[in-house]
Structures are given as C-alpha cells and as structure tokens.
Amino acid sequence: MTSSAGVRQSEHASSGQHWKWSFVAAMASYIDAGSIVAGSVALSVWVRAYGLTDSTVGLLGALSSNAISAGVGALVGGYICDRYGRKKIYAYDLLLYMFGTLWLIFAFDTWMLFVGYILVGLAVGADIPASWSLITEFSPARKRGKLGGLSQVLWSLGPIVTLALGLALQPLGMLGMRLLFASLFVAALITWWMRHGIGESARWEQETTDTGPVKWGAALRPLLTGKGLRLSLMLIGMYGIWNLFAGTNGFYTPYLLKAFGSQSDAASVGLQCLYFLLVAVFTVLVFMPFNDRFNRRLMLALSTVIQAGGMLLLAVLPLNFGTALGYIVAIGIGGGFGAQHFFQIWSGELFPTKLRSTAQGLMFAVVRIGLGFWSFFVPIITATGFQTLAYILTAFIVVSGVIGVIWGPKTEGLTLEEIEQEQGWAR
C-alpha cells in the first residue's frame, strides 16, 4: 500500500495549490472538447467547401479526436504514464496537438482535415489518462470528486468558448473556421507553458520506488482478467454506451439541427452552446459540492431520467426550435452530474497507482474507438429519418444508467488506499 511523505504533502497541500494543479491538469479536457466542437461548427462549412459526402463526414467523425484517434492516443499514453511517469506525457503531447491544429488551420483539401484531426486526437487521447490520474492522486479523499469536477467544467468551457467564437466567425466562412482552430492552438501553447511548473505524482514515484516501473504485459494482464476485467467492463459499459449518445450530440448536433430542423447556423450553434453552459453550471451546483458526500448512484439515476426524457422529446415531437430547446435544457441539466463525471472519478479510484493510467487509457480507447465505428453510421441512419436515431440514442442513455446504478461502487469519501484494499488490490 502506498505511503510516503510525498503523498502526505500532496494531500495536505493548501486548497489553493490543489485548485491550481487541478486547473492545469484539467485543461486537457478544455482542448479535447474544444477540438471536437470546433469540428462540429466547421462541419457545414467543410461540407460546402470540399463537397463532403455522408460517408466522408462519417469517416472524418470516426477518425477525429472525438473517436478512434483519441482512443489510440489514450491506449499508448496511458501505458507511458504508468511506465515513465505522468509528466512524461506533458512534455510532448501538446506539441503534437499544436502540430495537428496547424494542418486544420491551413487545410486546402479533404485529406488535410483527416491528417490534422488524427494528430489532434492522438494528442488529446494521450493527455486524458495523464491528467485524470494526476488529479486523482494528489487530491484529498473528501475533495477528490470536487477537484475532478473541474475537468468536467473545463470540458464544457472549451466548447462554450469555441462555439461563441464560431458563431462570431461564421460570417467569414472558411477563414473564420481557420481562426477558430487557431484559438485552440493558442490555448494549447499556453497550457503547455503552464505545465512546466507541475510536479510528478508522489504516489507514482513511491510506487515505482517500491516495485519498479510496470511493463506492458504486466500492466494489461490484471486488467484483462479477474476483478480488473469486471471493473473495466462495468465502466466501459456505463460510459461507453452513454458516450455513443454524447459523441453524436457533441460532433453532429449543429449539423443535424440545420439539416433536419431547418435551424440557422446561428440558432443551432447557440443551442449547443446553451447545452455546455448548463452542464458546467450543474457540475458546479450539484456534482462538485455533493458527489463526495452523497450516494453517487442516486445522482447518476436522476441524471439518466432527465437526459432520457430530453432525448425522447426529439423522438416524439416535431423537430423545431421549441423541441430542440427542451432537449438541450434537459440533457444539459442531466449532463452536469452524469455518466462522464462518474467515469472519470471511478476509473481513477478503482485501480491501483501502478495500473491507473493504463486502465484509464485502455477503457478510454475502447470507448472512443467504439464511438468511431458508430459515428461512421450516424449519417447513414439519419438519412432514413431522424426519429430512428433519437430512439436509439434514448436507449443508449437508459442502458448506461442502469449499468452504473446497479454496479457502480460506493467510494465517496474513501482514501485511495482504502479503496485499493477494499477492491483487493493492496499488496
């Protein structure tokens, strides 16, 4: 069981220091979500400029930072974090992200969009397990959920800023979209500079001192057998199935609302912006103050009911502005304390330090790659009628919630060492 002066110092650092560390780590969520939503804003412009077919749109969504490329990046990056340290990823991944955004900024043909989004996806995928593991490992037990919630606030803030810029820049057409991705380049550059002051995880340092660095086979084996496999399947089921709904919403909503609801670009982007604002607000008002103290499964159940109800509005009512607004309000409120929040918390808590990032990377990879394959079929399904897609997405929300409510762990307020012992990982 990990125990050291460094761990104690990290846990008992000042509240301001914890928030600073969390903010810098959580910027991974800002640039990840920002890159996804920037693509959703630019999609209609790219379709017109490059004559993209439904199949090409689906393939771009599948390979983008919303899906497969991020999954591959998480799988590799998660292992690097456990093998060489959480900070190792911080030294290089945002350089790759910035290089990828340059391809999107200066794209003049379809193939350049694919190159740019694959590079961006690899970078943000690698960053997620590093950032989530750092936040988990230096947070006090009774503030771990609250500090982790900052990642979800920034996951929403990235799209809000990106969407607001997109709305302002839309009259400029392709130039506006280039400037939109340039803003993400600047955000990544600032984050990369700020991260030079972040130290290594004391828990990871102590673990590698005690047992040596973990090797690839030794990291994967316990995750693919026994309790590791059961925990992984539960979390992948809960988050992965919900993410099929969320990923479709995040990348395609403005495009779909315009195509099937006769909404203007400004109205569809504005509704998307409202959604992320509501997620951020209810993360701050509900998730952050209560998830370390109250039953997390009940919170997840409430979120599931609210989001499923919102999704059903699109299935049973005409797709007009009023319906879209009701949908956005419901999924935004429910999204403030839903599956993604609990996946971040539980995926960090339920695995020991030597496997934490590898586990998160593996699960994130399965989820994002699964979303990639699903994304390829979304335009094809919507071509047969949007109502069919709405019913399918409602089912995804319900199934995800049932998995989390039945099998979600009761870990609120426990230290990582207590959870490790309770789960049977302790040496």
Secondary structure, DSSP 8 states (H G I E B T S, - for coil): ----HHHHHHHTS-HHHHHHHHHHHHHHHHHHHHHHHHHHHHHHHHHHHHT--HHHHHHHHHHSTTTHHHHHHHHHHHHHHHHH-HHHHHHHHHHHHHHHHHHHHT--SHHHHHHHHHHHHHHHHHHHHHHHHHHHHHS-GGGHHHHHHHHHHHHHHHHHHHHHHHHHHGGGTHHHHHHHHHHHHHHHHHHHHHGGG----HHHHHHHHHH----HHHHHGGGSSHHHHHHHHHHIIIIIHHHHHHHHHHHHHHHHHHHHH---HHHHHHHHHHHHHHHHHHIIIIIHHHTTTS-HHHHHHHHHHHHHHHHHHHHHS--SHHHHHHHHHHHHHHHTTSHHHHHHHHHHHSS-TTTHHHHHHHHHHHHHHHHHHHHHHHHHHHTT-HHHHHHHHHHHHHHHHHHHHHH----TT--HHHHHHHTT---
